[in-house]
């Protein structure tokens, strides 16, 4: 039996069956976490250095690096991304 391949909508959370609203927030959180992790790697920060620069504890940096998205609100991730030197903007499409 062949597996059926289904084209992605572009949002894995939407594809997994989350409501449109929740899928949008989950995607934003995942994207922001990825950007912050990328910044930590780009600058070569240790977890201790990242904690100091992001103004959070080292254990929170560990949670961030390990992708524990349930531990971070969208607001917190916007702050962390900004502290990591990223510019954050929200776009809304019709």
Buried (B, 14 or more C-beta within 10 A) or exposed (E): EEEEEEEEEEBEBBEEEBEEEEBBBBBBBBEBBEBBBEBBEEEEBEBEBBBEBBEBEBEBBEBBBEEEBEEBEBEBBBBBBBBBEBEEEEEEEE
